[in-house]
Amino acid sequence: MKSIACIGAGNMGTALMKGVPGKTQIGFADTDKAKAKEAANKVGAIIYSGNTEAASSADFVFLAVKPQVLPSVLSEIAPVIRERIASGNPAVLVSMAAGWPISKIQAILGGSGLDLPAGMIPQASVLVVRIMPNTPALISHGMIAYCTTPKFPSNKLIELKKIMMVLIGEIRHMLTPLPEAFQTIGRKYPQAIGTCFLHIGEKMDMLSGKTFEMIWKGETDHLKQTTCLNKDDIALLQSLSTNLGYLDKELQLGTIHLYLEQLNVEITRLEDSIKEKTRLYHCLSVLGGVFVVIILI
């Protein structure tokens, strides 16, 4: 059973929770305990003791508070959200605060750069859905626009798969040396993963005395902070360094093909998981009900 925690028991939060169908556990948290109790009675929900408890267990955490209140709520629940992400049990935050883009919410809950303080998590790993309900939603006759966190683990793995296919072409057909092949990929894919390959190629050309394995591990370690790849994804990518650095072309290609097989298994698992956990809740009829889209990545 999925669970939703609604932080804020005002009119809009209550209206949205009333539209959620059965087999979903709903709970309210509000500084006004009487208001939380009233909302819970209307919806048939439970009442959380506070925002921290609400954020610690629910699959989806609705931030149904006014924009000026959101900073304090985010600061309060930040340690819990970070702990859940670090333990592999992330919550999906759903915000309806005007003037608060997804990146701004992520910036409060996560950090950026390569040297994050202890206990901090990368911004990219904070999953956020932003919704914009309109006034008719209060009487269940509106429509809600939404957008989601732009970076998903499955997308990054697909990007890695594309890069590996390009690398195969460079090695097999173009006979390109590895340093040059990595730099070609880096220029073609200017995002975090491509930049990682560019830096690897550049450092290999520098002849700094470091082994290929040392360079590969050092640069791919940075992906922990710059992408939403988890530790298992990084470990699998780093396992390439064992044989990829050899001059034997067939050994290089065999190593990449083995990695691609493992990558395909993980991509399929993630995509199946997304399909299973995606729910489209129709609140009222197709003709004019409130549509609340809840996506778990």
Backbone torsions as a table, in degrees:
resi	resn	phi	psi	omega
1	MET	NA	127.6	177.1
2	LYS	-73.6	155.9	-179.9
3	SER	-132.1	143.3	179.3
4	ILE	-126.9	129.3	173.2
5	ALA	-108.7	126.8	179.1
6	CYS	-109.3	108.9	177.5
7	ILE	-87.7	108.1	-173.9
8	GLY	113.9	117.4	-176.1
9	ALA	-111.0	37.9	178.6
10	GLY	-79.3	-170.0	-175.8
11	ASN	-61.9	-46.3	-176.1
12	MET	-69.7	-44.7	179.3
13	GLY	-59.8	-43.3	179.5
14	THR	-65.3	-42.1	-179.9
15	ALA	-61.5	-42.1	-179.8
16	LEU	-66.5	-41.4	-179.4
17	MET	-68.0	-30.8	177.2
18	LYS	-64.8	-26.4	-178.3
19	GLY	-83.3	-9.9	-178.9
20	VAL	-76.4	128.7	-178.3
21	PRO	-71.5	179.0	-177.4
22	GLY	-65.0	178.9	-178.9
23	LYS	62.5	26.0	174.6
24	THR	-132.7	124.8	178.0
25	GLN	-81.2	127.3	-178.5
26	ILE	-117.8	141.7	176.9
27	GLY	-141.4	149.7	179.6
28	PHE	-116.0	145.9	170.9
29	ALA	-133.6	133.1	179.7
30	ASP	-156.7	146.1	177.8
31	THR	-64.6	-26.2	175.0
32	ASP	-91.5	98.1	-175.1
33	LYS	-61.1	-35.9	180.0
34	ALA	-64.8	-39.1	178.9
35	LYS	-67.5	-39.4	178.1
36	ALA	-63.6	-40.1	179.4
37	LYS	-65.9	-41.6	179.6
38	GLU	-62.8	-44.9	179.6
39	ALA	-64.7	-42.3	179.9
40	ALA	-62.1	-38.7	178.9
41	ASN	-65.8	-36.0	-179.9
42	LYS	-68.5	-35.5	-172.6
43	VAL	-99.0	-19.0	-172.9
44	GLY	79.1	42.5	-174.5
45	ALA	-111.1	172.0	174.9
46	ILE	-94.5	169.4	179.0
47	ILE	-119.0	127.0	176.8
48	TYR	-86.3	152.0	179.8
49	SER	-70.7	-22.6	-179.6
50	GLY	-175.0	179.1	-177.5
51	ASN	-64.7	-35.5	-178.5
52	THR	-64.5	-43.8	178.4
53	GLU	-64.2	-39.9	179.6
54	ALA	-60.5	-42.2	-176.4
55	ALA	-79.3	-13.2	-172.4
56	SER	-85.6	-17.0	-172.8
57	SER	-130.7	-28.6	-174.1
58	ALA	-71.8	148.8	176.3
59	ASP	-69.0	-39.2	-179.9
60	PHE	-123.1	132.7	179.3
61	VAL	-117.0	106.3	178.2
62	PHE	-81.4	128.0	178.3
63	LEU	-100.3	79.8	-174.5
64	ALA	-95.6	56.7	-179.5
65	VAL	-123.7	165.1	-180.0
66	LYS	-70.0	151.7	-176.7
67	PRO	-53.8	-37.6	-178.4
68	GLN	-72.2	-16.0	-179.8
69	VAL	-94.2	-22.1	-173.9
70	LEU	-56.9	-41.6	-179.4
71	PRO	-56.2	-42.5	-178.7
72	SER	-69.8	-35.7	178.5
73	VAL	-66.5	-45.0	179.8
74	LEU	-62.5	-41.3	178.8
75	SER	-63.8	-35.7	-179.1
76	GLU	-69.6	-41.8	-175.5
77	ILE	-91.6	-6.5	-175.9
78	ALA	-53.2	-48.2	-179.0
79	PRO	-59.0	-38.2	-179.8
80	VAL	-68.3	-44.9	179.9
81	ILE	-61.8	-43.3	179.5
82	ARG	-63.7	-41.0	-179.9
83	GLU	-64.5	-39.6	179.5
84	ARG	-66.2	-40.1	178.5
85	ILE	-65.3	-44.2	-179.1
86	ALA	-63.6	-30.7	-178.3
87	SER	-88.9	-0.1	178.6
88	GLY	83.9	16.1	179.0
89	ASN	-125.0	63.2	-174.2
90	PRO	-71.7	148.2	172.5
91	ALA	-94.2	152.6	173.0
92	VAL	-98.2	119.5	179.7
93	LEU	-88.9	131.9	179.7
94	VAL	-118.5	113.0	-175.7
95	SER	-112.4	142.1	175.4
96	MET	-122.2	17.0	-177.0
97	ALA	-76.2	122.3	178.0
98	ALA	-65.5	140.1	177.5
99	GLY	80.5	8.5	-179.7
100	TRP	-119.2	88.6	177.0
101	PRO	-66.5	162.5	-178.7
102	ILE	-55.9	-41.5	-177.1
103	SER	-62.0	-32.5	-179.6
104	LYS	-70.7	-38.7	177.0
105	ILE	-67.3	-43.3	179.0
106	GLN	-62.2	-36.2	-177.8
107	ALA	-64.5	-32.6	178.9
108	ILE	-75.5	-37.5	-174.8
109	LEU	-88.2	-24.8	-178.5
110	GLY	-129.4	175.9	-179.6
111	GLY	-117.6	170.4	177.6
112	SER	-128.6	164.1	-179.2
113	GLY	97.1	178.9	-174.1
114	LEU	-93.4	-21.7	-177.4
115	ASP	-115.2	82.8	-179.1
116	LEU	-82.6	144.1	176.5
117	PRO	-62.4	158.6	178.7
118	ALA	-58.3	136.2	179.1
119	GLY	86.7	-9.0	-179.3
120	MET	-90.8	149.4	179.5
121	ILE	-121.2	157.2	-179.4
122	PRO	-65.2	143.9	178.9
123	GLN	-55.7	-38.5	-174.8
124	ALA	-62.3	-20.7	-177.7
125	SER	-86.7	-5.4	178.1
126	VAL	-85.1	115.5	-176.8
127	LEU	-89.8	121.6	-175.7
128	VAL	-133.0	136.1	169.3
129	VAL	-115.9	127.0	177.7
130	ARG	-105.2	127.4	179.8
131	ILE	-120.2	150.7	178.0
132	MET	-125.7	87.0	177.6
133	PRO	-77.4	155.2	175.6
134	ASN	-112.9	170.3	-173.2
135	THR	-54.9	-41.0	179.6
136	PRO	-59.0	-16.0	177.5
137	ALA	-61.2	-25.2	-179.1
138	LEU	-63.9	-25.6	178.6
139	ILE	-114.8	23.9	176.1
140	SER	60.2	35.4	176.5
141	HIS	-136.6	43.1	179.1
142	GLY	-126.1	-174.4	176.4
143	MET	-137.6	144.9	-174.9
144	ILE	-114.7	124.1	173.5
145	ALA	-85.8	150.9	-178.7
146	TYR	-147.7	158.2	169.7
147	CYS	-145.3	159.0	-174.0
148	THR	-123.1	169.0	174.0
149	THR	-52.0	129.0	-174.6
150	PRO	-71.9	-18.8	-175.0
151	LYS	-110.8	122.3	177.7
152	PHE	-124.2	145.9	-179.1
153	PRO	-54.6	-41.8	-177.3
154	SER	-63.3	-37.3	178.7
155	ASN	-63.1	-40.2	-179.2
156	LYS	-67.8	-37.1	178.0
157	LEU	-68.5	-36.5	176.3
158	ILE	-65.0	-38.6	176.5
159	GLU	-62.6	-41.7	177.3
160	LEU	-61.9	-39.9	179.2
161	LYS	-61.8	-43.8	178.7
162	LYS	-61.9	-42.2	-179.6
163	ILE	-63.3	-41.3	179.9
164	MET	-65.9	-34.7	177.4
165	MET	-66.2	-39.2	176.4
166	VAL	-64.4	-41.0	-179.6
167	LEU	-62.8	-39.5	176.3
168	ILE	-59.8	-44.1	178.9
169	GLY	-62.5	-41.0	179.7
170	GLU	-64.1	-39.7	-177.2
171	ILE	-77.3	-47.6	-172.6
172	ARG	-76.7	-46.6	-171.2
173	HIS	-98.6	-36.9	-177.7
174	MET	-92.4	-11.9	-178.1
175	LEU	53.8	37.7	-177.2
176	THR	-80.2	132.6	174.4
177	PRO	-60.1	149.8	-175.5
178	LEU	-54.2	-47.5	-179.2
179	PRO	-56.7	-42.6	179.8
180	GLU	-69.8	-38.0	179.2
181	ALA	-62.9	-42.7	178.8
182	PHE	-63.4	-40.8	-179.7
183	GLN	-68.8	-35.4	176.0
184	THR	-61.7	-44.0	178.2
185	ILE	-63.6	-42.0	-179.6
186	GLY	-60.6	-37.1	179.2
187	ARG	-75.7	-28.2	-179.0
188	LYS	-80.9	-31.7	-179.8
189	TYR	-120.8	88.9	-171.9
190	PRO	-78.0	3.7	178.4
191	GLN	-79.4	-171.4	-171.7
192	ALA	-57.0	-45.1	-177.4
193	ILE	-68.3	-43.7	177.5
194	GLY	-61.7	-40.9	178.1
195	THR	-61.7	-36.8	177.1
196	CYS	-60.0	-45.8	179.0
197	PHE	-65.1	-38.1	178.4
198	LEU	-60.4	-45.7	-179.2
199	HIS	-65.8	-37.3	177.9
200	ILE	-61.8	-46.9	179.3
201	GLY	-60.9	-42.5	-179.8
202	GLU	-64.4	-41.2	-178.7
203	LYS	-71.1	-31.5	175.9
204	MET	-65.5	-36.9	179.5
205	ASP	-70.8	-23.3	-176.8
206	MET	-73.6	-18.4	-179.5
207	LEU	51.7	53.9	-175.4
208	SER	-79.3	-6.0	-177.3
209	GLY	98.3	-10.6	178.5
210	LYS	-79.8	144.9	176.7
211	THR	-73.6	162.3	177.3
212	PHE	-58.7	-40.7	-178.5
213	GLU	-61.7	-40.0	179.0
214	MET	-65.5	-44.6	179.8
215	ILE	-63.8	-46.5	-177.6
216	TRP	-60.8	-47.8	-178.1
217	LYS	-66.0	-41.2	-178.6
218	GLY	-62.6	-42.9	-178.7
219	GLU	-75.5	-40.5	-179.7
220	THR	-70.5	-22.9	174.0
221	ASP	-58.6	-33.9	-178.6
222	HIS	-64.7	-22.6	-179.1
223	LEU	-65.9	-18.0	176.3
224	LYS	-63.7	-31.0	-178.9
225	GLN	-97.5	-24.7	-172.9
226	THR	-101.6	-8.0	177.5
227	THR	-135.8	176.4	177.2
228	CYS	-98.3	17.2	174.7
229	LEU	-64.8	137.5	-179.4
230	ASN	-86.9	178.6	-173.9
231	LYS	-64.6	-31.7	178.4
232	ASP	-70.2	-39.0	176.9
233	ASP	-61.8	-43.6	179.9
234	ILE	-65.0	-42.8	-179.1
235	ALA	-62.3	-39.9	178.4
236	LEU	-64.8	-42.0	178.1
237	LEU	-64.4	-40.2	-178.2
238	GLN	-69.8	-22.9	179.3
239	SER	-65.9	-17.8	177.5
240	LEU	-62.5	-27.9	-172.3
241	SER	-64.5	-21.1	-176.8
242	THR	-61.0	-43.7	-175.9
243	ASN	-117.3	-18.0	-175.2
244	LEU	-65.6	-28.1	-176.6
245	GLY	-77.2	-7.8	179.6
246	TYR	-74.4	156.1	-178.1
247	LEU	-77.9	-16.7	-179.4
248	ASP	-65.7	114.3	-175.7
249	LYS	-63.0	-42.6	-178.0
250	GLU	-66.4	-34.6	176.7
251	LEU	-67.1	-40.7	176.8
252	GLN	-60.6	-47.8	-178.0
253	LEU	-65.8	-40.4	178.2
254	GLY	-62.4	-39.4	178.7
255	THR	-63.8	-43.4	-179.8
256	ILE	-66.4	-42.2	-179.7
257	HIS	-63.4	-40.2	177.0
258	LEU	-62.7	-41.9	178.2
259	TYR	-62.8	-41.4	179.8
260	LEU	-62.3	-37.8	177.1
261	GLU	-62.1	-44.4	179.0
262	GLN	-66.5	-37.0	179.7
263	LEU	-65.4	-42.1	179.2
264	ASN	-61.6	-38.9	177.8
265	VAL	-62.0	-44.1	-178.6
266	GLU	-69.5	-39.1	178.4
267	ILE	-62.8	-44.1	178.5
268	THR	-61.8	-42.1	179.4
269	ARG	-62.0	-44.7	-179.5
270	LEU	-65.4	-43.0	-178.6
271	GLU	-66.7	-37.7	176.3
272	ASP	-65.3	-39.1	179.3
273	SER	-64.2	-41.1	179.5
274	ILE	-63.5	-42.4	-179.9
275	LYS	-62.6	-40.3	-178.5
276	GLU	-68.6	-34.6	-173.2
277	LYS	-97.5	0.9	178.1
278	THR	-86.8	131.1	-179.3
279	ARG	-131.6	131.3	174.4
280	LEU	-110.5	110.6	-177.4
281	TYR	-94.4	118.1	175.9
282	HIS	-94.0	113.8	-179.5
283	CYS	-101.6	106.0	-171.2
284	LEU	86.1	-146.1	-170.0
285	SER	-98.5	170.2	177.4
286	VAL	-66.0	-25.2	-175.3
287	LEU	-70.3	-28.9	-176.4
288	GLY	-177.0	33.7	-179.6
289	GLY	-86.9	175.4	174.4
290	VAL	-77.5	131.9	176.3
291	PHE	-108.4	115.7	177.3
292	VAL	-110.3	118.0	-179.1
293	VAL	-100.3	123.0	179.3
294	ILE	-120.6	122.2	-175.7
295	ILE	-122.2	125.2	175.3
296	LEU	-107.7	120.7	-179.2
297	ILE	-108.5	NA	NA
